[in-house]
Amino acid sequence: MDAANIFHTGELARMSEVLDEAFALIGKDIVLAHAKDLSHDGDAGHEAAGHGKLNYDRYLSLLHASGFRGPLLLHGLSEAQIPGCVAFLREKLARVAKKGTLSSNQDE
């Protein structure tokens, strides 16, 4: 699953709906997940995780709810961005594991 790549132009306003639909269709079959971000509507995702518009609370909650426990690959980032992105994801993952439910955060 690469959530930053599933949005077509004009769909960012429907982020929760698009993510929910993707997970309804393939959630139980996900064996690998990507962690990168998208900077604007219509962008296929070329930003480091946490530096763009992807709702990571929702994305990671959906991964968790689907039973995914596989690797989460960081890419599209510089070496200097690694510590910040890892910290960002660890904080989000810890929150998801603690709550175990979907976040009520608004889409950006």
N, C-alpha and C positions, 0 to 999 in steps of 0.2 A: 504494500500500500504506500503510495506516495501522494499524500493529500494535497501538496502544493501543485500537483500536476492535474488534478481532476476538475479544475474550474475553467470554464470557457468565458470569454468576454461577456460581461454583464451579470455574472453569477455570484460575485462576492457578496452582494446584498442578501443573497439566499444561502450564505455559507452553512448555517446549521442544517438546513434542509438538504443541501447537496451532500454534506458529510453523512447525515443520517441515512440517506438513500444509498450511498456507496456502501456503508457498513451493513445495511439491510441486505444488500445483494451479495456481498463477498466477505463480510466480517468473519465468519467462521472458517474461511479458507485462507486467511492471511498468515503467511509464514515468515515474512520479512517486512519491516516498515522503515520508511525514510523519514529523516528529520531535517528538512530544509524549509525555506519560507518563500513567500512571494511578496514582491514590493508594490504591485499595483494590479488593478483589474486587467485581465488578459495576459498576465505574465505567467509563464509556465513554472516559475519557481527557481530563482537564481540567488536567493539570499540565505544567509546563515539562519539557523533556527532561532526564533525569538527576535529577529530583526525585521520582521515584516508584518503582514496582515493575517496570517493563518491563526485561527483560534485554537491554540495548543491545548487549552483546558478541555475543549470539546473533543478535539482529535484524540488526545491521550485517554480521555474518559471512554470514548467509543472503542479504542483499542483494548482497554482494560475490560470493558463490558463484554466484548466479543470473545474474551478468553485468550487473547494474544499474550504470549509470554516470551516471544522470540526477540531477535536482535533489532535494535533501533539504530539505523545507520545515519551518522552525520555526514553531510557533504555539502559542497557549495560554500565553503568557508575557508578563511585563511588560517594559517597556523596560530596567529595571534588571537583569533576568535575562539579557538578551541576551549580554553578554560571557562570563558563566559557562557558559551553554548552548553557545555557539559553541566555547569552549575544551574543554568536555566532549566534544562531538561530534568535534572535530578530533583529540583524543587517542585516542578510540575508533577513528575511521576510520584513523588512522595505524597503530595496532596491528593492525587487520584487514588493511590493505594489506601490512604487513610479514609477518604470519603466513600470510595467505591461506587459513586454515582456520577451522573452527568452534572457538569457545572452549569450554573445559571448565568454565566457571564454573557454579556451582549456580544454579538459579532462586531468586528471593527469595520 
